[in-house]
Amino acid sequence: MKDNLVSRPDWKALAAKHPELLLLLPQAAGVAKFKKLSQGGLLFQQGEQPRDIYYLLAGDIQIVRHASNGEIVVVHRVHGGFFAEASLEFPRYHSDAFAFTDCVVLAIPLSVYGDALDNNAAFRRAHFVAQAREIRKLRSRIERLALPTARARLVHYIVTEGVDGSVELDQPLKALAGELNLSHEALYRTLSGMAKGGVIERRGNVLRLR
């Protein structure tokens, strides 16, 4: 399902909840648009020409690529803020982006975002801080996917994404399996074996290393 355009946003109300958007005023106020997507809805797909930079206001977006064997590889999962910034530099998308849950996205024209980076020092600093944070997350993900076993990846995920050896899942196990680049069967077997061995404890959505 393709995205569904709705009315232009109340920019000041949005900026009250998302202060970084204030840095794009007044250029973006008249041209930014909401896009509402139902779960599974497509935001953009590989090969399309980028026209907007996106800011996720609600929900989760997954950015995926398709392997030659048909497997779907989760490249990035977006929980909020700006994403798809790479479209500033490339004429075509290299991945698909779809709504993992019902989502509300703010679409800002590339020209407005690029102009802010060129001419707005405060926005440029905020952009670099956000990018540094994302780089740290991506490095952690790369480290995790390089680990040879499902057990090692799961332990790494709990330690790096949680606090004090405990993480509260905000996604179904099948989605977590995709994020760990595992089949959901492999993840279920690993969880079951670790639980039986007393290595991990699962209570509801919380996984805790024992």
C-alpha positions in Angstrom: 0.0 0.0 0.0 1.4 3.4 -1.0 1.5 6.4 1.4 -1.6 8.5 2.1 -1.2 12.3 2.0 -3.2 14.3 4.5 -3.3 18.0 5.4 -0.3 20.2 5.9 0.9 20.1 9.5 0.5 22.6 12.3 4.2 23.4 12.3 4.4 25.2 15.6 2.5 22.5 17.4 4.9 19.9 16.0 7.9 22.0 16.9 6.7 22.2 20.5 7.0 18.4 20.7 10.0 18.1 18.4 12.2 21.1 19.0 14.7 20.3 16.3 12.0 21.0 13.8 12.1 24.7 14.9 15.4 25.0 13.2 13.7 24.4 9.8 11.3 27.4 10.2 10.2 29.3 8.2 11.3 27.5 5.0 9.6 24.2 5.7 6.4 25.4 7.2 4.6 26.0 3.9 5.8 23.0 2.0 6.1 20.1 4.5 3.4 17.4 4.4 2.1 14.6 6.6 2.2 11.1 5.2 0.1 8.5 7.1 0.9 4.8 6.5 -0.9 1.8 7.8 1.2 -1.2 8.9 2.9 -2.6 5.9 2.5 0.5 3.9 5.3 1.5 1.5 7.0 4.8 1.9 9.6 4.5 -0.8 11.2 1.7 -2.8 14.4 0.8 -4.4 14.9 2.6 -7.7 12.6 5.5 -7.0 13.9 9.1 -7.3 14.1 10.8 -3.9 12.1 14.0 -3.5 11.8 14.4 0.3 13.6 13.9 3.6 11.5 12.2 6.2 10.9 12.8 9.9 9.2 10.0 11.8 6.6 11.4 14.2 4.9 8.2 15.3 5.4 4.5 14.7 8.3 2.4 13.4 9.8 2.4 9.9 11.9 -0.5 8.6 14.4 0.1 5.8 15.2 -3.2 4.1 17.1 -4.7 1.1 16.4 -7.9 -0.7 19.1 -10.5 -0.9 19.7 -12.5 -4.1 18.3 -15.6 -2.3 15.0 -13.8 -1.6 15.8 -13.1 2.1 14.8 -9.6 3.4 17.6 -7.9 5.3 16.8 -5.2 7.7 19.3 -2.4 7.1 17.9 0.1 9.6 14.9 0.4 11.9 13.7 4.0 12.6 12.0 4.8 15.8 11.9 8.6 15.4 13.5 11.7 13.9 15.0 12.3 10.5 15.9 9.4 8.2 16.7 8.7 4.5 19.3 11.5 4.5 21.4 9.5 2.1 18.9 10.6 -0.6 20.6 14.0 -0.6 23.6 12.4 -2.4 22.0 9.7 -4.6 19.6 9.9 -7.5 17.8 6.7 -6.6 16.9 4.9 -3.4 18.9 1.7 -2.8 16.4 0.2 -0.3 12.7 -0.1 0.5 11.1 1.7 3.4 7.8 0.4 4.9 5.7 1.0 8.0 6.4 -1.7 10.5 3.5 -0.3 12.5 1.0 2.4 11.7 3.1 5.5 11.1 2.9 9.3 10.7 5.8 10.8 8.7 6.6 14.4 7.9 7.9 14.8 4.4 10.2 17.8 3.8 11.4 18.7 0.3 15.1 17.8 -0.3 15.8 21.4 -1.4 14.6 22.8 1.9 16.6 20.3 4.0 19.7 20.9 1.8 19.4 24.6 2.1 19.2 24.4 5.9 22.4 22.3 6.0 24.2 24.8 3.8 23.0 28.0 5.5 21.7 27.3 9.0 24.6 26.6 11.4 22.4 25.6 14.3 20.6 23.0 12.2 23.9 21.8 10.8 25.2 21.2 14.3 22.0 19.4 15.3 22.3 17.3 12.2 25.9 16.2 12.9 25.0 15.3 16.5 22.1 13.1 15.3 24.3 11.5 12.6 27.0 10.7 15.2 24.3 9.0 17.4 23.1 6.9 14.4 26.7 6.0 13.5 27.2 4.6 17.0 24.0 2.5 16.6 25.1 1.2 13.2 28.5 0.3 14.4 26.9 -1.7 17.2 24.6 -3.4 14.7 27.6 -4.3 12.4 29.4 -5.8 15.4 26.4 -7.8 16.2 25.8 -9.2 12.8 29.4 -10.2 12.5 29.0 -12.6 15.5 28.8 -16.2 14.3 26.0 -17.6 16.4 22.4 -16.7 17.2 23.1 -16.9 20.9 26.0 -14.4 20.6 23.9 -12.0 18.6 21.0 -12.2 21.1 23.3 -11.6 24.1 24.9 -8.6 22.3 21.5 -7.2 21.5 20.4 -7.4 25.2 23.6 -5.9 26.5 23.8 -3.0 23.9 20.2 -2.2 23.5 19.1 -2.7 27.1 20.2 -1.6 30.6 21.9 -3.8 33.2 21.5 -7.0 31.2 17.8 -6.5 30.6 15.9 -5.3 27.5 12.2 -4.6 26.9 11.3 -5.6 23.4 9.2 -3.1 21.4 8.7 -5.5 18.5 7.5 -9.1 18.0 10.1 -11.8 18.1 9.7 -12.4 14.3 10.8 -8.8 13.8 13.7 -9.1 16.2 14.8 -12.2 14.2 15.0 -10.0 11.1 17.0 -7.4 12.9 19.4 -10.1 14.0 19.5 -11.5 10.5 18.2 -14.8 11.7 15.2 -17.0 10.8 12.5 -16.7 13.4 12.8 -20.5 13.9 16.5 -20.1 14.8 15.7 -17.3 17.3 12.9 -19.3 18.9 15.2 -22.3 19.3 17.9 -20.1 20.8 15.6 -18.4 23.3 14.2 -21.8 24.3 17.6 -23.3 24.8 18.9 -20.4 26.8 15.9 -20.3 29.0 16.1 -24.0 29.7 19.8 -23.6 30.5 19.1 -20.8 32.9 21.0 -18.2 30.9 18.1 -16.0 30.1 14.8 -15.2 31.7 11.8 -14.0 29.7 8.8 -12.3 31.3 6.4 -10.8 28.8 8.3 -8.5 26.6 11.4 -8.4 28.9 14.5 -10.5 28.2 17.0 -10.6 31.1 20.4 -12.3 31.3 20.8 -14.3 34.4 
